[in-house]
Amino acid sequence: MDARITVLPGDGVGPEVTAEAVACLATIAERFGHRFQFQEALIGGAAVDATGDPLPEATLALCRTSDAILLGAVGGPAWDRHPRDQRPESGLLRLRKGLGLYANLRPVSVHPSLEDASPLKPEIVRGTDLMFVRELSGGLYFGEPRSYSDEAAVNTLPYTRVEIERVARVAFDLATARRKNLASVDKANVLETSRLWRKVVDDLAPAYPEVKVQHHYVDSFAMALITRPRDFDVVLTENLFGDILSDEAAVLAGSLGLLPSASLGGSVGLFEPIHGSAPDIAGQDRANPIGTILSAAMLLRHALKLSAEALALDSAVNRVLKGGHGTGDLKGASHLHGTRSLGARIREAIRPPRKKVPRLVDSAYSWCGSPEGHSSNH
Ligand code: NAD
């Protein structure tokens, strides 16, 4: 397969973790006989510094014409005092909105070798296997009117039936393919938008008779999530609640640096780790690249429909974790690595497909980027 992948490294640890994920994709391309073309573009603070705009028109245009987008992270203290439309985060929000990405999938599972990495007891986290479906293009982050003065500030939380229904369908479909259990999280005892959320989910439920739906208030769900996480399968929620709850769920997995995400709904998908730009460890070869590498696996599965290749990458990560390898954020890792050496371990663990595939010719090889990750064209 030929695929064009736009890479948006962004800020802080973003360039470090995307370099490892791109190198893994290049290894997959080589082992499975595909040709992936990587093109880098600016976003976030790096784009503000270069162009004054956190999402330059050229970046959006490139994203729109690619088969998938891999992003690192945006933001950092250097841009914290910029006006809202020149802040790195507003570039990411505009990208998601501009591409019509309304469903953010965030899988959270606990690797057996990392049951001790969580501050929670192993018997609580063991066997956790969740899929968050967070609404991504509506709600409080986008609602108008919004205003700020030093004396009063306003944000607005709007949702329409159409916005809720389309993301709820994604969650119902995922629940159907998984353990057929859907937890819908809202605050319907206080918020009108949540009452509508609950009504739309209930209206859809008869179309998915196999799926058991349970409604939860966000405050009590926040507690249930870390006291009995095994009870949940697919978790559907609106933008703000999903942002907060999925970071909370990272505690179950052992580190924020492990968790991937996929943003879907438009014509091209965006794949990124759930963590931020981690300015405290940026440039030190300390960031865990696994969240971004697993995001690359989601890219293979959801954007390119290459499920065997996605599985090969997931399995490589699992084998490396099982061997006790990890970065410093993983409590209990017996073999400590930097970002680059953990990425190299994972690439070594990517096994070729069982059936023989023709070797790529040299010109295609450089187009894919070298298997060691120092791609010549990104
Ligand atoms: P953060 O996720 O960047 O960091 C939180 C903590 O987790 C830090 O201690 C950090 O060192 C650690 N951490 C994060 N990723 C890690 C990794 N891969 N490996 C090891 N440790 C890791 O969140 P923050 O500190 O609240 O935000 C920093 C900046 O990132 C802010 O500017 C924020 O706006 C931005 N941010 C961006 C995104 C995004 O790009 N999607 C998401 C969240 C925050």
Residues whose N, C-alpha, C, O or C-beta is under 5 A from the ligand:
A	BS01	NAD	G72 A73 V74 G75 G76 L256 G257 P273 I274 H275 G276 S277 A278 P279 D280 I281 R286 A287 N288 D329
